Amino acid sequence: MRLKDYLERGVSKAELSRRFGVSRRTIHNWIESGELERDLRAGATRYSPRPRRPHKLDPYKGIIDERLAEFPRLSAQRLFGDVRQAGYAGGYSRVRDYVHEVRPRDPAEPAERFETPPGHQGQVDFATFTLPWGRRHALLVVLGHSRLLWLRFYPRQTMPVLTEGLESAFARFGGVPAELLFDQMRAVVLSDDRRSGGGLVLNAEFLRFSAHWGFVARSCRARRAQTKGKVERPIRYLRDSFFYARTFVSDEDLNEQATRWLEDTANVRVHGTTGERPVDRFERDERAALRPLAERPYRRLGAAQATPPAQRRPRVAVEVEKRPLRVYAEATR
């Protein structure tokens, strides 16, 4: 409107170019195209949106939508594998962005992080899962520095299960952390004597086990704000990334899939807190800092011990002279 008013007053195009900061060619184009004569009361000029460019993921978005409709907590990594199997040839970032768009993430739970030096600390807990043939308990052991994870599913939460599982975890790590943190409420490691009121009261069997392997057992609950996120988060990660939306047919299949998941996903992903893969952080910093393994497995008191069978002595043949009873009767007279 101002430009049209100035032109009607006779102001030169060169002067208008300086005042409005546009070239004289632009002013000529506005005049010739009739822009100055259009009805300004109709509002600003509306432009049509740019046509959307097709992408490789477009034919496979329906698969993602259907999977999320049935299993809304599926990770982008799992969905990426699904569309790759269906023929998708694009990258992971496009799948991740689309999943983030159609399935907003829950707000992150605030936690005060407490970092530990290499080899200093491991954390232990059980997580319970329901399967068609009954409940199974996942024993999780995570190293505090590298976040390297070990797990195995068991039918019960007992002291033999705990000691067997920890020995398997130590063998996988190639060493023993200086201390292990346990949930105070886990009765499997607690003593029947609860009169102490606080702290972790361990039963005698587990105290002997910890002394045999050379670690100190402590309670997580005493430093909940500092330790939060190293055991609790792996349990949630296990539920969402491994157990959720998978099918298992037996205990053997369950543990085989768990082992593959540890090797192919859990311990080789880039950890959100450290920014490194747990396996790399473990090999570089933590393996050498662990305490050495015990020379032999722990032997529970009262456990049946195998004894070698007693050797039989060779039988010696003895000749016995047979006599009639009359002879003995005469000898006693």
Buried (B, 14 or more C-beta within 10 A) or exposed (E): EEBBEBBEEEEEBEEBBEEEEBEBEEBEEBBEEEEBEEEEEEEEEEEEEEEEEEEEBEEBBEBBEEBBEEBEBBBBBBBBBBBBEEEBEBEEEBBBEBBEEEBEEEEEEEBEEBEBEBBBBBBBBBBEBEBEEEEBBBBBBBBBBBBBBBBBBBEEBEBEBBBBBBBBBBEBBEBBBBBBBBBBEBEBBBBEEEEEEEEBBBBEBBEBBBEBBBBEBBBBBEEEEBBBBBBBBBBEBBBBBBBBEEEBEEBEEBBEBBEEBBEEBBBEBEBEEBEBBBBBBBEEBBBEBBBEBEEEBBEEEEEEEEEEEEEEEEEEEEEEEEEEEEEEEEEEE
